Amino acid sequence: MTPSPADLEKIAVGRAAAAMVADGATVGLGTGSTAARFVEALGERMKTEHLRFTGVCTSQATEALAFRVGIPTVPLSNETEISLYVDGADRIDHSGVMIKGGGGALLCEKLVALKARRRVIVIDGSKFVRELGVDFPLPLEVVRFGCEFTRARVEAALGCTTAWRTKDGSRILSDEKHYLLDCTFPTPIANPNNVAHALDVLTGVVEHGLFLGLCDELLMPKPDGGVQHLTFPPRG
């Protein structure tokens, strides 16, 4: 099957990110279709260049992919030193603030990102936006106990509408066995910090998909087929 233009973009940025991995590194492996191209490119480097490194996976799906391409993995621990974390984003704005969690792995993704010394995000061209919350909902992980109560409190706090993420009529569970709740806003998210703070203190919400200060570098496609490399200053 001939790859689509979006697939070609994902392959290009995935390979560019894989070229950043040094021999002997411990690497955070993200989740999603673009991150998967990175993991596959790393597998190729292992075969062709005999690159040695260890992966820390952010989901069961990534763990399975790493196993298929021969990447050794270790769990996240306090002693784990992650030199580089590479992941995709569902949306990222011009300041490096992201919405993540479309693949349901936002909690583990954020933990690995927080542990890494260097965070590189890889995207296709459709994910780079001027405003967040316009065309993609904000995912939350929510504990199952009292979930409808928590849902109502989320809507009241944020002024959004929400929907449980489902498949075949049943609520989808994250790898950590939480429900996934998608929040849709009537207008763009003008102040991500305020939204993040409101969710951080809301009991029943385990984690939210706003990633602030967790993108150090961004790899995205150029119109000519190359890869653009952007950097973001640390957030205070």
HELIX and SHEET records of a PDB file:
HELIX    1   1 PRO A    5  ALA A   18  1                                  14    
HELIX    2   2 SER A   33  GLU A   49  1                                  17    
HELIX    3   3 GLN A   60  VAL A   69  1                                  10    
HELIX    4   4 LEU A  106  LYS A  115  1                                  10    
HELIX    5   5 GLY A  125  LYS A  127  5                                   3    
HELIX    6   6 CYS A  147  LEU A  158  1                                  12    
HELIX    7   7 PRO A  192  ASP A  200  1                                   9    
SHEET    1   A 6 THR A  54  CYS A  57  0                                        
SHEET    2   A 6 THR A  26  LEU A  29  1                                        
SHEET    3   A 6 LEU A  84  ASP A  87  1                                        
SHEET    4   A 6 ARG A 119  VAL A 122  1                                        
SHEET    5   A 6 GLU A 217  PRO A 221  1                                        
SHEET    6   A 6 VAL A 227  THR A 231 -1                                        
SHEET    1   B 3 ARG A  91  ILE A  92  0                                        
SHEET    2   B 3 MET A  98  ILE A  99 -1                                        
SHEET    3   B 3 LEU A 210  PHE A 211 -1                                        
SHEET    1   C 4 THR A 161  TRP A 164  0                                        
SHEET    2   C 4 TYR A 179  THR A 184 -1                                        
SHEET    3   C 4 LEU A 138  VAL A 142 -1                                        
SHEET    4   C 4 VAL A 205  HIS A 208 -1                                        
SHEET    1   D 2 THR A 166  LYS A 167  0                                        
SHEET    2   D 2 SER A 170  ARG A 171 -1                                        
END                                                                             
